[in-house]
Amino acid sequence: MLGEPRGSLIVVCGCPGTGKTVYCATVAYSLVSEGKKCVYVSFIEDKDYFFRNMKNFGMDFKKMEEEDRFLFLDIVSPGEAGLQAVTNNILEAIERLNAEMVVVDSFSALEMAFPKKSDVRVFLHHIFSRVVRRMDCTSYVVVEGEEVTTAMPSYIADAVVLLKTRPIEGGRVLREFHIVKTRWGEKDFSPKLFTLHQGFKTFKSYRFVEPRERKRFEPIPDTNDRFSSGVNGLDKILGGGYPKGSVVLWDVGENVPLHAFAPFIIATECNFINQGRLVVVLPTKGVDATFKKKLHEGHIDKEAYGRNLFIVQYTVSVEKLEPYMIEFDPNIEMLQERISSFITRRKREIGEPILVVVGWDMIEHVYDPKSLTQIFNFFAIETKTRGDLMLVVTKPDVKQTETLKDIADVHIKLRMFEGNLVLYCEKPYTQPYIVDFDTDKGFRIPKPIPVK
């Protein structure tokens, strides 16, 4: 995990519940899966509990043990056995298995069993000087708390890893991985977010990656009472998708770029369009109809422009309106009437649900904010009455976010933490998800991964 040389000593510290055991187990399982051997020494869990618990994270240590590649020593009462016996058991297990890695979980439990500091120092000398230096076996040692104890000073370790939880709004928690120290090479010491979902996994900072070749978006079917968002992971978070006849607020935070949040919106648009439905878009700031069209190219049929997809053209950067463009009107009531009449007419023609997407930062910039609440209420009621769907995108400079979130049926937030895109919902309340992207199918499909 750290690229450490064999024979290194790595201290893993953190408060209870931060994932220290899962982290060490993940490192061990990865090495054993590569054909290497590992001894896991636990002073806090017995073998059966450890095996069951790690199976929940996708790690089958029982199978590894049966193949003589893994050995678990549960020494839950080290004080009764005596320090010398504990030391001998560990060294004998390493020699017998010819192990290349040993995990001691946790050193703090051992320290409590032998309160005399001199005894602990003897353990340090016998185990780590012999194991690390003479047996060429890498050691991972778990220490409770965010500070390395005096019995396990940081200067003994070749690397120190700190696992922390980070509270965010609404009682939610993110997990952070810190490399405090290493003795080899240059390392990135900036915090990394991680999850314990299906094992320990850290995340690289978000970066934009375009698919090698854009492909037509394959729509996801709706359920009886919900529209699919076009993103399987988001549908699962929302209990099956967006409720039919609902208004959804996408609350986009600071430093979240367009190409980070746009795939969520575009996926829903494509999911409607490629099922022959109507989509009307009032773009966000910095996006005109021509640019918005380009975001869909390759994902929808060319015939869909002006048939299924229509975009309000705020600027006068085009000589004439294309068939897919709706002419901007500086009078908000007139624009409302134009869009409402258009939607009503097309609804009669196609008889399918309609999606309206509104970049609220743009219309708030163009129109008097006082008149917008009434307009929003009108479209919200129309959406609910017709059983359609409305997505509203706000950004940090929007003044009416508080009003919008009170009316919205679903409230989703996107934020940046430590360079990672994080999603969580206020309506319905959810825990945070770190968003990754999959481009294998020719579309930047968001993959929300739960922080557990």
Secondary structure, DSSP 8 states (H G I E B T S, - for coil): -----TT-EEEEEE-TTSSHHHHHHHHHHHHHHTT--EEEEESS--HHHHHHHHHTTT--HHHHHHTTSEEEEE-S-HHHH-HHHHHHHHHHHHHHHT-SEEEEETHHHHHHH---HHHHHHHIIIIIIIIIIIS--EEEEEEEBSS--TTS-GGG-SEEEEEEEEE-GGG-EEEEEEEEEESSS----S-EEEE-TTS-EE---------SS----------SSEE--S-HHHHHHTTSSEETTEEEEEEE-TT--HHHHHHHHHHHHHHHHTTT-EEEEE--TT--HHHHHHHHBTTB-GGGBTTTEEEEE-S--SSS--TTEEE--SSHHHHHHHHHHHHHHHHHHH-S-EEEEEEHHHHHHHS-HHHHHHHHHHHHHHHHHHT-EEEEEE-TT-TTHHHHHHH-SEEEEEEEETTEEEEEEEETT---EEEEEE-TTSS-EEEEEE--
